[in-house]
Amino acid sequence: MEKRYRTFLSIALLVLFVLMLVVSNPPRSAFASAPPMLRVGLSITGIHLLLMLEQGDTMINLKSGAAISLMPGTYRLENKGSGIQISDAAGKSHGIFSGPLQLVPAQGSFTIGNGRFGSSYRGSLEISMGSNNTLAVVNIVDLESYLRGVVPREMPSSWGSYGGMEALKAQAVVARSYALYHIGSGRHRDDPFDLCDTQHCQVYGGKRAESSNTDTAVAGTRGVVLTWNGQVIAAYYHSTNGGHTECSANVWLNALPFLRSEPDPFDDPQNPSNIRHHAALWERDVPLSVISALLAGQAAAVPVESVQVASTFASGRVNELRISGGGQTVSFFRERARTALGLRSQLYRVRDLPEPRVWVAAAAADGRVTRVSTGELEGRWVAGAHGTGGVLTGERFTALAAQRRDSVPYMAYIFEGRGWGHGIGMSQYGAYNRARAGHLHREILSFYYPGTQLLNAF
């Protein structure tokens, strides 16, 4: 009897020890033993690539396996149809190579001169010929280094200094999950890379985008991903949900059990405890000419008689927007209405009647140009190159520019809304407000992705 008791006690202690390990650390899955390598397509301005070589950098022609002898300096790479031409700063050609070409940097990072989102990147670089005389520029980098260039471009790193470190950690987990999921989804199956560096995938700024706060968030969640039934999920996220998350079926038709519609008081712009941010409330005017074109399709413009929200979901987001005029009616459903009209979110209302609208450009002292909306021009002063002119009178005016002539004001339907983005998954501003309220990143992720489990991918 005593022996059985000791055996039972030993088993109980072992179970308790295992439970303590599970609670204190996410379970380790068998995804990989180290961070996987990613192929990230880099956006460049123009059709050529400006590449800065440092001492010890090696350029290899992958087709032949031979190294290309190049001195340190700036080089221009172009698609010549028959291959990739490498020219130095003086314009001297160093040959045309069929490629692909691979740059292996001596210091673990390289620099390009015409990147759209960054200039310095960790890992190596692969260059191949693309379509229409372009180049395919691919950064080969490990997942954790990639995240160091993504998280600060997707969420302000400064939030970590104002109570938002747990939000940055949550962002690191969802960005890691999003990347791993889409590597296997074939998102860029027709391209020589897994992910792009734009908003289509995740904005990636490389080494120059890195900051201490986001580096800490990435390192503090190393390898941790969101899973459902042991599989990495598509961890969608957005700027702000306007006070209510949305289920995926109400936006993209496919229903996922961990992407639900729930009230989110931490991202409600009407909640006085929340931070006021630029996307909380918005207003957009859509000219009648734009709406008429949507109604008419390829036909001649037709008069617009009404624009109405025909139905909404429980969250308040629009299910059907109905446009009528000229004896016909066109309906836009779910996300389609938002994208067709250029609205910030699917959570909006539209005023009953069109109103006159004018956009006035105003230059600030620092040189930035802003737009100010006004309903009418009558009674306003005109200022030109020779000083103030006179007061405008009447109802219709003509604006002249070098290549354009428009009549103002124009009639427009006014859309008033909340939030920015599709509202699915994690709200970044909601995560920030939750972090400031003392929520840990695990709690934040549990709310936005209910029923999911955190696992260590490596």
C-alpha positions, 0 to 999 in steps of 0.5 A: 500500500505504501509503495503504491502511495509513493508511486501515485505521489511521484506521478502526481508530482511529475504531472504538476511539474509538466503543467507548470512548464506548460503554463510558464512557456508556450508549448514547443512544436516540431515546426523547425529547429531554427528560424526559416529563411525567407525570400522577400521581394524588394520594391525598387524605384525605376527598372534598374538596381543601384547596388553599393558593394563594400570591401569583401562583398562577393557577387556570384553568377549562380548559373555558372557558380563563378564569382564576378570580380568587382571592386567596392563602389556603386553599380547599376544593374539593368535587364538587357533582355539577354541578361543582367548588365552590371555597370559602374558609376562611370558607366563602364560595363562589367559584363552581361550575365544570364543570372540569377546573381547573388550578393553575399555581403562580408558584413552580413548586410548590404545596401541598395540606392533605390529601394522603395521601403529601405536601403540596408538589409540583413542577409543576402541578395538575389537578382534575376530578370523580371518581365518588361525589362525589370529586375526581380530583387530578392532579399534572402533573410531569416525570419527573425531578422525579417521581423526586425524590419517589419514590426517598426513599419507596421506599428510605431516603435515609440509606443513601447516607450509609452506603455505599449511594449506588450502591444509591440510583442503582440504585433511581433507574434502576429507578424511572425504568424502571418509570414509563416502562414503565407510562405506555405499559402502560395501567395506569390507562387508566380514570383521568385519570392515568398513575400513582398515588402509592401502592404500586400504582405507586410511592409518591410523596411530592412535594417534601417527600420530597426529600433530598440523597442521593436527589437526587444519585442521580437527577441522577447517572443522569439519563435512564438506563433498563433496556431489553431489545431496545431497549424499556424493561422493567417493572423490578420490585423489592421489599424483600428476597428472603430469599436467592434471586430468583424468575423471574416465571413462578413468581409471575405466570405470564408468563415474562420472560427478564430476571427469573430465579431466582438465589441472592442471597448478598448478601440471604441472612439466614443470611449473617453478613456481611449487615446484619440488617433487619426483613424478613430473617426473619419469623413470622406466626400465621394463626388457624384461623378465617381458614383455615377461612373460606378452606377453606369459601368462602361456606359455613359454617365447617368444621374444618381438619385440615391445612395443608401446603406441597405443592410448592415451586420451586427457590428454596424459594418455595411453588408450592402450599399445600394446606388440607384439612378437612371432606372437602374440599381447597383449593389456593392457588398461587403468589402467591395463598397469600401474599396470601390469608393476609397473608404477607410473602413466598412463601418460607415453611414452615408448622408441622405442627400449630396452636398457641395464640396470644395478641397482647398490646398493650403501650404504650411510654414514647413512646406507641407501641403494640406487639404481643407474641405469646405462646403462653398466658396462664396464670400471667401477671399482670393489670394494670388501672386500679387496679394489679396484679390477680392471676395468671391460671389456667386455659386459656381467657380472655375479652378485653373491649373497648368494641365487641368480645368475644373468647376467647383464646388462639386456635389458629393455624397458624404460618408462618415465612418469609424476605424481604418481597415477590414476590422478582422483580427487584431486592432493595433490601436486596440492592442496599444490601449489594452497594453496601456491598461496592463494587459499582457501580449498573451491576453491581447492575442487571446481576445483578438484570436479567441481559441488559438494557442501559442506555440514555439515554431523553433 
